[in-house]
Amino acid sequence: MSEHNDPNLPVAAAEPIRDPGLPAHVPRPTDIDPKAERRAERQVAGFFLASMLMAVLFCVAYFTLDLGKLEDDGTRKATDTFIGLGASNVALGVTLGLALMFIGIGVIHWARKLMSDVEMSELRHPAASSEEDREETLAALQAGLEESGIARRPLVRNTLLGALGFVGLPLIVGLRDLGPLPGKTLEKTVWKEGTRIVRDVIGTPIRPSDLEVGDLVNAQPEGLVPLHHEEDHREGVEYLEGAELQVAKSKASVILLRMEPKDLKHGKGRENWAVEGIVAYSKICTHVGCPIALNERQTHHLLCPCHQSTFDLADSGRVVFGPAARALPQLPMKVVDGYLVAQSDFTEPVGPSYWERDSK
């Protein structure tokens, strides 16, 4: 009976499998030939340089290739194609993919030809390592860093760092597609003096007499609700389409609520902003920008469904509960030719608050 199978031996003394040994170490060409070593180093650097080139070509393709025509339904039809696909998408995908692939190939090439080539074997150890094992592991990591040669191979090190830096360019450029920075985009909307307030979806203008006490109406500025018949278009009104329409609606949407005039508490300078007990407020919550439409009829409170911020529409949109940091912006209104219209744009930014905003 083999001593390794003897159940009477202590666990620490018994090896689970007899060590078969290792074959004789065969050195790599780069270990014994300085020319091969330098050649491998140049090859690794070449892959990293190729990654940098692909990252630059990504940026070139992004700014030079036409994305195509934006259709009325919001889809984009490519004008330049390659094998039946949009040339811009193909170019961006190929260049970004090659930039990442060349970094991976370069690292693998470096590890196989230039890093330390040593065979190691060890028995399994318990899942919880001892303090001594942890110290040995940290020492091994430090030794591995030294054996990688990164400190004494500046060409490989610098091209790797350059490749990693350049591959970030496509990510930075791609952020442009997320839309404009929030700095000034929420300061102004399409509302202006004389713009009619129309019902959302159907686009009909609103008279004060159309609303009963307690009615809540989702509304838009005229020109943001697509009309089905050409004769419905009013002369002098610009009707937006496509992406421009969606951006404008995301900022200009309002809610109208009618209450008894005696219930209103007009803020300073807002005495003439309401019409016969009808008030208009931004539909966009000032917390994180969710659309609001939950009305508590008896209290005139408007509740955001996302995080329960609650605004008092009878008291200048004041926050009465929840995480919202400021009141809902109020739209000044008046009546022209019997219809509700805006006196001006909002006097403060719409949408969510953020720390650098100056809302004065």
C-alpha positions as CSV (number, residue, x, y, z in Angstrom):
1,M,0.0,0.0,0.0
2,S,1.4,3.4,-1.0
3,E,2.2,5.7,1.8
4,H,0.1,8.4,0.1
5,N,-3.0,6.2,0.5
6,D,-2.3,5.3,4.1
7,P,-5.3,6.6,6.2
8,N,-3.2,6.5,9.3
9,L,-0.9,9.3,8.1
10,P,-1.6,12.8,9.3
11,V,-3.4,14.9,6.7
12,A,-0.6,17.4,6.4
13,A,1.9,14.6,5.6
14,A,-0.1,13.0,2.9
15,E,-0.1,14.4,-0.7
16,P,-3.4,13.9,-2.6
17,I,-1.5,13.1,-5.8
18,R,2.1,12.0,-6.2
19,D,4.2,14.7,-7.8
20,P,4.9,13.5,-11.3
21,G,7.6,16.1,-11.7
22,L,8.1,18.5,-14.5
23,P,9.9,18.1,-17.9
24,A,13.1,19.8,-18.4
25,H,12.7,23.5,-19.0
26,V,13.1,24.6,-22.6
27,P,14.1,28.2,-22.9
28,R,12.2,30.5,-25.4
29,P,14.1,32.1,-28.2
30,T,13.6,35.5,-26.6
31,D,15.3,34.2,-23.4
32,I,18.6,33.3,-25.2
33,D,18.7,35.5,-28.3
34,P,18.8,39.3,-27.7
35,K,17.8,40.0,-31.3
36,A,14.7,37.9,-30.8
37,E,13.9,39.7,-27.6
38,R,14.2,43.1,-29.2
39,R,12.1,41.9,-32.2
40,A,9.4,40.7,-29.8
41,E,9.5,44.0,-28.0
42,R,9.0,45.9,-31.2
43,Q,6.1,43.6,-32.1
44,V,4.3,44.2,-28.8
45,A,4.8,48.0,-29.2
46,G,3.5,47.7,-32.8
47,F,0.3,46.2,-31.6
48,F,-0.1,49.0,-29.1
49,L,0.6,51.6,-31.7
50,A,-1.9,50.0,-34.0
51,S,-4.5,50.3,-31.2
52,M,-3.7,54.0,-31.0
53,L,-4.2,54.4,-34.7
54,M,-7.6,52.6,-34.6
55,A,-8.7,54.9,-31.8
56,V,-7.8,58.0,-33.9
57,L,-9.6,56.5,-37.0
58,F,-12.7,56.0,-34.8
59,C,-12.8,59.7,-34.1
60,V,-12.1,60.6,-37.7
61,A,-15.0,58.3,-38.9
62,Y,-17.3,59.7,-36.2
63,F,-16.9,63.3,-37.5
64,T,-16.6,62.7,-41.2
65,L,-19.0,59.9,-42.1
66,D,-22.6,60.9,-42.6
67,L,-25.1,59.3,-40.2
68,G,-27.9,59.6,-42.7
69,K,-31.2,61.3,-43.0
70,L,-33.5,61.4,-39.9
71,E,-37.0,60.2,-40.9
72,D,-40.3,61.6,-39.5
73,D,-40.8,58.5,-37.4
74,G,-37.5,59.1,-35.6
75,T,-35.5,56.4,-37.4
76,R,-32.4,57.3,-39.4
77,K,-31.8,56.1,-43.0
78,A,-28.1,55.7,-43.9
79,T,-27.0,57.6,-47.0
80,D,-23.6,55.9,-47.2
81,T,-23.6,52.1,-47.0
82,F,-21.1,49.3,-46.8
83,I,-22.2,45.7,-47.6
84,G,-25.7,46.8,-47.0
85,L,-25.0,48.4,-43.6
86,G,-24.5,52.0,-42.6
87,A,-20.9,53.0,-43.4
88,S,-20.7,55.1,-40.2
89,N,-21.8,52.2,-38.0
90,V,-19.4,49.8,-39.7
91,A,-16.5,52.1,-39.5
92,L,-17.1,52.9,-35.8
93,G,-17.6,49.3,-34.8
94,V,-14.6,48.0,-36.7
95,T,-12.2,50.7,-35.5
96,L,-13.2,50.5,-31.8
97,G,-13.1,46.6,-32.0
98,L,-9.6,46.6,-33.5
99,A,-8.4,49.2,-31.0
100,L,-9.4,46.9,-28.1
101,M,-8.3,43.7,-29.9
102,F,-4.8,45.1,-30.6
103,I,-4.3,45.9,-26.9
104,G,-5.3,42.3,-26.0
105,I,-3.0,40.8,-28.6
106,G,-0.1,43.0,-27.5
107,V,-0.6,42.0,-23.8
108,I,-0.8,38.3,-24.7
109,H,2.3,38.6,-27.0
110,W,4.2,40.4,-24.2
111,A,3.3,37.7,-21.6
112,R,4.2,34.8,-23.9
113,K,7.5,36.1,-25.2
114,L,8.9,38.7,-22.7
115,M,7.6,38.1,-19.2
116,S,9.4,35.7,-16.9
117,D,9.1,32.0,-18.0
118,V,9.0,29.9,-14.8
119,E,7.1,26.7,-14.1
120,M,5.4,26.5,-10.7
121,S,3.3,23.9,-8.9
122,E,1.8,23.9,-5.4
123,L,-0.8,22.0,-3.4
124,R,-4.2,23.4,-2.8
125,H,-4.5,25.3,0.4
126,P,-7.5,26.1,2.6
127,A,-9.9,28.9,1.4
128,A,-8.9,31.1,4.3
129,S,-5.3,32.1,3.8
130,S,-3.0,32.6,6.8
131,E,-1.3,36.0,7.3
132,E,2.0,34.4,6.2
133,D,0.4,33.3,2.9
134,R,-1.0,36.8,2.3
135,E,2.4,38.3,2.8
136,E,3.9,35.8,0.4
137,T,1.2,36.6,-2.1
138,L,1.9,40.3,-2.0
139,A,5.6,39.5,-2.3
140,A,4.9,37.3,-5.3
141,L,2.8,40.1,-6.9
142,Q,5.7,42.5,-6.4
143,A,8.1,39.9,-7.9
144,G,5.8,39.3,-10.8
145,L,5.7,43.1,-11.5
146,E,9.5,43.1,-11.5
147,E,9.7,40.0,-13.7
148,S,7.3,41.5,-16.2
149,G,10.0,43.8,-17.2
150,I,7.7,46.8,-17.4
151,A,10.2,49.0,-15.5
152,R,13.1,48.1,-17.9
153,R,11.1,48.0,-21.1
154,P,10.1,51.7,-21.6
155,L,9.1,51.1,-25.2
156,V,6.5,48.4,-24.2
157,R,5.4,50.4,-21.1
158,N,5.0,53.7,-22.9
159,T,3.1,52.3,-25.9
160,L,0.8,50.3,-23.6
161,L,0.0,53.4,-21.6
162,G,-0.5,55.3,-24.9
163,A,-2.8,52.6,-26.2
164,L,-4.9,52.6,-23.0
165,G,-5.1,56.4,-23.2
166,F,-6.1,56.5,-26.8
167,V,-8.7,53.8,-26.5
168,G,-10.5,56.2,-24.2
169,L,-11.0,58.7,-27.1
170,P,-13.9,56.8,-28.7
171,L,-15.6,56.7,-25.3
172,I,-15.2,60.5,-24.9
173,V,-16.4,61.2,-28.4
174,G,-19.3,58.8,-28.0
175,L,-20.6,60.8,-25.1
176,R,-21.5,63.5,-27.6
177,D,-24.4,61.3,-28.7
178,L,-25.9,61.4,-25.2
179,G,-27.1,65.0,-26.0
180,P,-26.1,68.5,-25.0
181,L,-24.6,69.3,-21.6
182,P,-27.2,70.4,-19.1
183,G,-25.5,73.8,-18.5
184,K,-27.9,76.1,-20.4
185,T,-30.2,73.7,-22.1
186,L,-32.9,73.9,-19.4
187,E,-32.7,77.7,-19.1
188,K,-35.0,78.4,-22.0
189,T,-38.0,76.6,-23.7
190,V,-40.0,77.4,-26.8
191,W,-42.6,79.3,-24.7
192,K,-42.8,83.0,-25.6
193,E,-45.3,85.8,-25.3
194,G,-48.5,85.0,-27.2
195,T,-47.9,81.3,-27.6
196,R,-51.2,79.5,-27.3
197,I,-51.6,76.7,-24.8
198,V,-53.0,73.6,-26.5
199,R,-54.1,70.2,-25.3
200,D,-51.5,67.5,-25.6
201,V,-52.1,64.8,-28.2
202,I,-55.0,66.6,-30.0
203,G,-53.5,70.1,-30.2
204,T,-56.7,72.1,-29.7
205,P,-56.4,75.6,-28.1
206,I,-57.9,76.0,-24.6
207,R,-60.5,78.6,-23.5
208,P,-60.9,79.3,-19.7
209,S,-64.5,78.2,-20.0
210,D,-63.3,74.7,-21.2
211,L,-62.1,73.8,-17.7
212,E,-64.2,73.0,-14.7
213,V,-63.0,73.5,-11.1
214,G,-60.7,70.5,-10.3
215,D,-59.9,69.7,-14.0
216,L,-56.3,68.9,-14.7
217,V,-55.1,69.0,-18.3
218,N,-51.8,68.0,-19.9
219,A,-50.8,70.8,-22.3
220,Q,-48.1,71.9,-24.8
221,P,-47.2,75.1,-26.6
222,E,-48.8,75.4,-30.0
223,G,-46.5,73.9,-32.6
224,L,-45.4,70.9,-30.6
225,V,-48.4,68.7,-31.2
226,P,-48.3,67.2,-34.8
227,L,-51.6,68.0,-36.6
228,H,-53.1,65.5,-39.0
229,H,-54.6,68.0,-41.5
230,E,-52.8,70.8,-43.2
231,E,-55.8,73.1,-42.8
232,D,-55.4,72.8,-39.0
233,H,-52.0,74.6,-39.2
234,R,-52.3,78.2,-38.0
235,E,-50.5,80.8,-40.0
236,G,-47.4,82.2,-38.3
237,V,-46.9,79.1,-36.1
238,E,-43.8,77.0,-36.5
239,Y,-44.6,73.3,-36.2
240,L,-41.5,71.2,-35.1
241,E,-40.8,67.7,-36.2
242,G,-38.4,64.8,-35.5
243,A,-35.7,65.1,-32.8
244,E,-36.2,68.8,-32.4
245,L,-39.8,68.2,-31.6
246,Q,-39.0,65.6,-28.9
247,V,-36.3,67.8,-27.2
248,A,-38.7,70.8,-27.2
249,K,-41.6,68.7,-25.7
250,S,-39.3,67.3,-23.0
251,K,-38.8,70.9,-21.7
252,A,-42.0,72.7,-22.5
253,S,-44.7,70.3,-21.2
254,V,-47.1,71.9,-18.7
255,I,-50.0,71.0,-16.5
256,L,-53.1,73.2,-16.2
257,L,-55.2,73.0,-13.1
258,R,-58.4,75.0,-12.3
259,M,-59.4,75.7,-8.8
260,E,-61.4,78.3,-7.0
261,P,-59.7,81.7,-7.3
262,K,-60.0,82.2,-3.5
263,D,-57.8,79.1,-2.9
264,L,-54.9,80.6,-4.7
265,K,-51.9,82.0,-2.8
266,H,-50.1,84.2,-5.4
267,G,-46.4,84.5,-4.9
268,K,-44.7,87.9,-5.0
269,G,-44.9,89.2,-8.5
270,R,-47.2,86.5,-9.7
271,E,-50.5,88.2,-9.0
272,N,-51.5,88.2,-12.7
273,W,-50.1,84.8,-13.7
274,A,-53.3,82.9,-13.2
275,V,-56.5,83.2,-15.2
276,E,-59.9,82.7,-13.4
277,G,-58.3,80.2,-11.0
278,I,-56.4,78.4,-13.8
279,V,-52.6,77.9,-13.2
280,A,-50.0,76.4,-15.4
281,Y,-46.8,74.7,-14.1
282,S,-44.0,72.7,-15.7
283,K,-44.8,69.0,-15.9
284,I,-41.2,68.1,-15.1
285,C,-40.3,67.3,-11.5
286,T,-37.5,69.4,-10.1
287,H,-36.0,66.3,-8.4
288,V,-34.8,64.1,-11.2
289,G,-37.1,65.1,-14.1
290,C,-39.9,62.6,-14.0
291,P,-43.2,63.7,-15.6
292,I,-45.9,64.5,-13.0
293,A,-49.6,64.0,-13.4
294,L,-51.0,62.6,-10.1
295,N,-53.4,65.2,-8.8
296,E,-55.0,65.3,-5.3
297,R,-58.1,67.3,-6.1
298,Q,-59.1,68.4,-2.7
299,T,-55.6,69.7,-1.6
300,H,-54.4,70.9,-5.1
301,H,-51.3,68.9,-4.5
302,L,-49.4,67.3,-7.4
303,L,-47.5,64.1,-6.7
304,C,-44.5,62.8,-8.6
305,P,-44.9,59.0,-9.1
306,C,-41.1,58.4,-9.0
307,H,-40.0,59.5,-5.6
308,Q,-43.2,61.0,-4.1
309,S,-42.2,64.7,-4.3
310,T,-45.4,66.7,-3.7
311,F,-46.0,70.2,-4.9
312,D,-48.8,72.6,-3.8
313,L,-50.2,74.2,-7.0
314,A,-52.3,76.6,-5.0
315,D,-49.1,78.1,-3.5
316,S,-46.7,78.8,-6.3
317,G,-45.8,75.1,-6.8
318,R,-44.2,74.9,-3.3
319,V,-42.6,71.6,-2.3
320,V,-44.6,70.2,0.6
321,F,-43.1,66.7,0.7
322,G,-40.3,64.6,-0.8
323,P,-36.8,65.0,-2.0
324,A,-37.4,67.8,-4.6
325,A,-35.2,70.8,-3.8
326,R,-37.3,73.6,-5.4
327,A,-40.8,74.5,-6.4
328,L,-42.3,73.7,-9.8
329,P,-41.7,76.5,-12.3
330,Q,-44.9,78.4,-13.1
331,L,-45.8,79.6,-16.5
332,P,-47.3,83.1,-16.6
333,M,-50.7,83.2,-18.6
334,K,-53.2,85.6,-20.0
335,V,-56.1,85.5,-22.4
336,V,-55.9,86.6,-26.0
337,D,-58.8,86.3,-28.4
338,G,-60.6,84.1,-25.9
339,Y,-57.7,81.5,-25.6
340,L,-55.1,80.9,-22.9
341,V,-51.7,82.0,-24.0
342,A,-48.3,82.5,-22.3
343,Q,-47.2,85.9,-21.1
344,S,-43.5,84.8,-21.6
345,D,-41.2,81.8,-21.1
346,F,-40.7,80.3,-17.7
347,T,-38.8,82.8,-15.5
348,E,-36.6,80.1,-14.0
349,P,-35.0,76.9,-15.4
350,V,-37.3,73.8,-15.8
351,G,-36.3,70.2,-15.0
352,P,-34.2,68.7,-12.3
353,S,-32.0,70.7,-10.0
354,Y,-28.3,70.3,-9.8
355,W,-25.6,71.8,-7.6
356,E,-24.1,74.3,-10.2
357,R,-27.5,75.7,-11.4
358,D,-28.1,79.4,-10.6
359,S,-31.9,79.5,-10.6
360,K,-32.2,83.2,-9.6
